[in-house]
């Protein structure tokens, strides 16, 4: 099995998530003084993202493995994997239920969809 898609998808989602969050906040929050600078926020965000996304990507890896075993079509597999990672993001933010849960769920969901569509999937 070729797990490069899994790691590319995960890594790109982790890198894009904080950027998407900042972009969404800048577009929809009217008071720019409420925003934390991306340079201050990014390293901490990456660390927490890595820790919080680990359970989702363990499950994602198991789904990836099963799709390969059952020889599901590549296009269908990619859709299933993107949906699994998006659902994992949403479930994680629901469990945490913080004040920024909706913003985080939106930014990481957009990031995981973009990342998933950006790479070629090879299950074999």
C-alpha positions, 0 to 999 in steps of 0.5 A, spaced: 500 500 500 502 506 498 500 511 504 503 517 501 496 520 499 495 519 507 501 523 509 500 528 504 493 530 505 494 530 513 500 534 512 497 539 507 491 540 512 495 541 518 499 547 514 493 550 511 488 549 517 491 555 521 492 559 514 484 558 512 482 560 519 486 567 519 483 568 512 476 566 514 477 571 521 479 577 517 473 576 512 468 576 517 470 579 523 470 586 523 474 588 528 482 587 526 484 588 533 481 582 535 485 577 531 492 574 533 497 575 528 498 569 524 506 568 526 504 568 533 498 563 532 501 558 527 506 554 531 502 553 537 496 552 532 500 546 528 502 543 535 495 542 537 492 540 530 497 535 530 495 532 537 488 533 536 488 530 529 491 524 530 485 520 532 482 522 526 488 520 522 488 513 525 481 512 523 483 515 516 489 510 515 484 504 517 479 506 512 484 507 507 487 500 508 480 497 507 479 501 501 485 498 498 483 491 500 476 491 497 479 494 491 474 500 491 475 505 485 480 510 486 475 516 485 470 513 490 475 512 495 478 519 494 471 521 496 470 517 502 477 519 505 475 526 504 469 525 507 472 521 513 477 526 514 472 532 514 467 528 519 473 527 523 474 535 523 467 536 525 467 531 530 473 533 534 471 540 534 464 538 537 467 534 542 472 540 544 466 545 544 470 551 545 468 558 543 472 558 536 469 551 534 465 553 528 471 557 525 476 551 526 471 546 523 470 551 517 477 552 516 480 545 517 474 542 513 475 547 507 483 545 508 482 538 508 477 538 502 482 542 498 488 538 500 484 531 498 483 534 491 490 536 490 493 530 490 493 523 486 490 517 490 494 510 489 491 505 493 496 500 490 
